[in-house]
Amino acid sequence: MPPQLFGLLIIAFFVIFFFSNAIRILREYERGVVFRLGRLIGAKGPGLILLIPVIDKMVRIDLRTITYDIPPQDVITRDNVSVKVNAVLYFRTIDPVKAVVNVANFFEATNQIAQTTLRSILGQFELDELLVNREKINEQLQIVIDQQTEPWGVKVSTVEVKNVDLPVEMTRAIARQAEAERERRAKVIHAEGEFQASAKLAEAAKVIGGTPQTLQLRYLQTLTEIAVEKNSTIIFPIPIDLLSPFLEKAKKAELPGA
């Protein structure tokens, strides 16, 4: 090989090596934290980034929201009930420099702090509150975790409690409690219906007592309703008020000189 060609190959190799280590392309959702000889230069990107080979080192950081499924945690509630709770965590990096400089692994650190916070916060609530007040618990978890991850440049946007696994004995107890509550409501509704019906009957009795003719009309209406059934014999007392006019005429006819 001629010496000139060998020299050109060496030059071409160094040129390719230089550009391959000097040029970085970052996407819109990425940032590069650059260190020069170990000293922090700052965050760069997105787009084309030029580095000095061997001297500059870059750490690529993704700024998109990360979804992390917190594994089931053993939690003892305030009323001493042992449950397993898992949740989902949404967070993203808002300060790439802090995420690289202030913590060794911001992803793992955020996961660990989320697990410990989940156990400590849920332990402050009773079981009924844990099953009912999900929104309040989620909000409190988000505030506490976000405060702890703020020095790392991590923003926790949402924490959602997914499942609360109860022991079998507690599930049966809750079922019995729900059944007793439904029976109680049914009895209360029945009692309220009886009370309202008795109140209406009392009002009807007052009306009938003030106007005796309404009682007679009620007798006639009852006869009409019963007469629909033709397969039975009905003995119904006739009110004496209906016969009063005829009795008075009979008495007058018996009097002398009438």
Secondary structure as UniProt FT lines:
FT   HELIX           3..22
FT   STRAND          23..26
FT   TURN            28..29
FT   STRAND          30..36
FT   TURN            37..38
FT   STRAND          39..44
FT   STRAND          47..50
FT   TURN            53..55
FT   STRAND          56..62
FT   STRAND          66..76
FT   TURN            78..79
FT   STRAND          82..93
FT   HELIX           96..101
FT   HELIX           106..122
FT   TURN            123..124
FT   HELIX           127..132
FT   HELIX           134..149
FT   HELIX           150..152
FT   STRAND          154..165
FT   HELIX           168..210
FT   HELIX           212..226
FT   TURN            227..228
FT   HELIX           240..254
FT   TURN            256..257
//
